[in-house]
Amino acid sequence: MSKTGSHLRTAVAVLLSVAFCLSLAPSLLLGDLRAVLFDSQRMTTLLTDSFVRSGAVSTYIAELFSEKIGGETQITSYLTQAHWADLVRTLFPASWQEEQIAANLDECYAWLDSLDPLPRFSFSLTAIKAELQGEGGKSLAEALVNSWPACSAQQLQAYGSGAFTQGALPICRPPDPLLGEVQQGVGLEISQQAGQLPDNLNLSQASPAAGGTAALKTELRLFRDFAPVAWLLPLLLLLVELALAARSVQGLLAWTGIPLATAALIGVLLVLLLGVWRDAGLIPWTAIPAALRTSAASLLGLLLRSLSGRLLIESAVLLFFGFVLVVFSAVVRPRPQLGPAANRPVDRAASKVIHPTETCSPRSEAGAAATRGSTVILPKDSLAEESASRRTPPRGMFG
């Protein structure tokens, strides 16, 4: 029955060891992901490197202006996407884009701890308004007028009548004497329109998807709070495994070192899989606009590279400690165990140990004791083993 219980404990310990090896690397990866995603400075750097410095945001805004604004008003219908790209770089500089990313990222972190159903994402238009009312407005006016086709004779007559209002202004490029006046008039109109813009553009609006946003908020909060302590589950599995299987110092070292080294190798394998994903450039978000997909792939690559580096260092440390423990378990040898006869108490009052050199004569006192069956004659080796057994305390994890 005791053998059956011992085999059962060993089998359960092996299962717990396997669970520990399979769960340690993913739990460390979750902690690393949480450390990166909720580091405001780190995420701001990743986002600006992927979207701002690559020019993806400027290109996307230029495409929006070209499609949404350029075709709706005749005054902007002749601007090409290259014109819009130049204007966007002037009106929306990289410094402004970085500021908006940092501000909205901080708002996202604050939203997780607030009672608001939606994050208050917004863009500050103060700098843009000032630019449109200054040199930026003049540059925009020059680009608009220069993109128009040359004026016909009839359109030149309209210019000659002095009609520079928006409704009567011919959409054509006049000759040089009138070109400066037309550009000045368009610039004045742009300045007036810019003054009517709000200081902040609110991007958060109530929608039917607010319920889904609330669920996402709950999931993000759970991930933020529990990911840093996910490694406690593998640690608990390891402790239970050691309580069931480790019966000596050698067993304690082996049952700790081998699972640690195996979990470290699984972590290295996970790093390799992350590298394959990064090289493939697979983006899990299909709703990303086409102009931003390349930058999204770049962001994912930077994120995976950061996670891979952290997990690789952790796996290397675990592999080192696991290898050291396994080596020590091979060096440490258990002391020889004596049979049950050596542990039996000896009645010293009724027994006497006689060395082989002594004479067991029936006439002597020792010989008389030997004839009565109370004398124990031991060889010299047995005496040494008996002395060692009395000095050796009981060993084992559970006594």
C-alpha positions, -999 to 999 in steps of 0.1 A, spaced: 0 0 0 29 23 8 45 16 -26 12 25 -43 10 58 -25 47 66 -33 40 59 -70 9 81 -69 28 110 -54 55 107 -80 30 106 -108 13 137 -95 46 154 -90 56 147 -126 23 162 -138 28 193 -117 63 196 -131 50 195 -167 24 221 -159 51 243 -143 73 240 -174 45 249 -198 31 278 -178 63 296 -166 74 311 -199 38 323 -209 34 339 -175 67 358 -178 56 369 -213 24 383 -199 43 402 -173 67 416 -200 37 426 -222 21 444 -194 54 462 -185 57 475 -221 20 483 -229 16 503 -197 48 522 -198 37 556 -212 72 568 -222 80 535 -239 47 533 -258 50 569 -269 84 562 -284 72 531 -302 42 549 -316 61 580 -328 89 558 -343 63 537 -362 37 563 -373 51 599 -370 88 597 -380 79 573 -409 55 600 -423 25 576 -422 3 599 -402 10 628 -426 3 606 -456 -29 594 -441 -42 629 -433 -32 640 -468 -52 612 -483 -82 621 -462 -80 657 -472 -76 648 -509 -106 624 -508 -130 642 -484 -122 679 -490 -106 681 -524 -136 667 -543 -163 686 -523 -152 722 -529 -141 735 -563 -114 757 -547 -94 726 -536 -104 702 -564 -71 709 -583 -48 700 -555 -30 667 -559 -21 643 -532 15 656 -533 2 691 -527 -18 679 -497 12 661 -484 33 693 -484 5 712 -468 0 686 -441 37 686 -432 34 724 -428 1 724 -409 6 692 -389 43 691 -381 59 660 -365 62 678 -331 25 684 -330 18 648 -339 40 635 -311 23 658 -286 -11 645 -296 0 609 -293 15 614 -259 -16 633 -246 -41 607 -259 -21 578 -246 -21 594 -211 -58 599 -215 -62 562 -223 -44 552 -191 -64 576 -170 -97 563 -186 -90 528 -172 -93 542 -137 -122 565 -143 -160 560 -145 -162 574 -181 -177 549 -206 -154 562 -234 -120 577 -234 -119 614 -241 -96 614 -271 -91 648 -287 -67 668 -308 -55 703 -299 -61 727 -328 -46 758 -311 -13 755 -329 -30 747 -363 -53 778 -360 -23 800 -353 -5 785 -383 -35 790 -406 -38 826 -395 -1 832 -402 25 818 -426 7 785 -430 -24 802 -443 -4 822 -468 13 789 -480 -20 772 -484 -34 802 -503 -4 802 -527 -7 764 -532 -44 766 -539 -42 795 -564 -11 780 -582 -30 747 -586 -58 763 -606 -57 762 -644 -49 794 -664 -78 819 -668 -97 822 -700 -106 856 -715 -141 855 -700 -126 847 -665 -101 875 -669 -130 899 -674 -145 888 -641 -112 895 -624 -111 928 -641 -144 937 -625 -129 933 -590 -151 904 -578 -129 887 -552 -157 874 -530 -159 836 -526 -190 832 -546 -179 853 -576 -142 845 -577 -133 826 -608 -114 794 -601 -85 800 -624 -49 813 -621 -48 849 -632 -17 865 -648 10 880 -626 -4 915 -620 -35 900 -603 -19 868 -589 -7 884 -557 -41 900 -550 -60 868 -556 -36 849 -532 -40 876 -506 -78 874 -509 -78 836 -505 -54 838 -476 -77 863 -458 -106 839 -463 -86 810 -449 -76 831 -419 -113 839 -412 -123 803 -415 -95 792 -392 -107 816 -365 -140 797 -363 -123 764 -356 -126 750 -320 -95 749 -298 -99 712 -293 -114 686 -316 -133 660 -296 -130 625 -311 -151 607 -285 -187 603 -294 -215 581 -279 -222 551 -301 -239 517 -300 -205 502 -295 -201 518 -260 -210 484 -244 -181 467 -262 -158 495 -251 -169 490 -215 -161 452 -218 -127 461 -233 -120 485 -204 -127 457 -179 -105 433 -198 -76 458 -199 -79 465 -162 -78 428 -153 -48 423 -176 -31 453 -160 -37 441 -124 -31 404 -127 -4 400 -154 25 411 -131 17 383 -107 9 356 -132 42 339 -123 28 330 -89 8 302 -104 39 283 -118 56 290 -84 27 274 -66 29 243 -89 66 240 -82 62 242 -44 35 215 -44 57 193 -67 86 196 -43 64 188 -13 53 156 -30 85 144 -46 116 158 -28 127 135 0 163 146 3 187 174 -5 196 157 -38 159 152 -47 152 189 -38 179 201 -62 170 177 -90 132 184 -88 139 221 -89 167 223 -114 153 201 -141 119 219 -144 137 253 -143 160 243 -172 131 228 -192 109 259 -187 139 281 -198 142 261 -230 105 265 -236 110 302 -232 137 302 -258 114 283 -282 87 310 -275 113 337 -284 119 320 -317 82 318 -324 79 356 -317 107 362 -341 89 342 -369 58 363 -363 78 395 -364 95 385 -396 62 375 -412 47 409 -405 13 395 -398 -11 422 -384 -41 409 -364 -61 441 -370 -78 440 -404 -97 473 -398 -65 494 -400 -65 518 -430 -42 508 -459 -20 539 -455 -13 529 -419 -8 491 -422 29 493 -429 34 515 -398 12 491 -378 34 462 -389 64 482 -379 49 489 -345 41 452 -340 77 444 -350 91 468 -324 68 455 -297 77 418 -305 114 427 -305 111 443 -271 92 413 -257 116 388 -272 146 406 -257 131 406 -222 120 370 -224 153 358 -237 172 374 -208 147 358 -183 151 324 -200 189 327 -199 188 334 -161 164 305 -155 186 281 -176 217 291 -157 202 285 -123 185 253 -134 218 239 -148 236 248 -115 210 230 -94 212 199 -116 250 198 -114 248 201 -76 222 174 -75 246 151 -93 275 160 -69 256 156 -37 254 119 -28 232 105 -1 249 89 29 247 51 31 216 38 49 219 10 74 196 -20 77 169 -23 104 191 -45 125 215 -16 131 187 5 145 176 -20 171 184 -9 207 209 -29 226 203 -39 262 237 -29 277 228 -42 311 223 -77 298 248 -78 269 285 -72 266 305 -67 234 336 -88 233 363 -82 208 376 -112 189 410 -108 206 394 -115 240 393 -150 253 359 -165 258 369 -189 284 341 -205 303 361 -200 335 362 -162 330 334 -138 337 330 -130 300 330 -166 292 303 -173 317 282 -145 302 287 -159 267 276 -194 278 244 -178 292 236 -163 257 238 -127 267 271 -119 252 273 -105 216 306 -111 198 311 -86 169 340 -82 145 359 -49 143 340 -37 111 306 -42 127 317 -22 157 327 7 134 293 5 116 274 5 149 293 35 161 286 54 128 249 45 129 245 59 164 260 92 153 239 96 121 206 114 127 174 105 106 175 122 71 148 132 46 125 162 38 97 148 60 120 131 86 
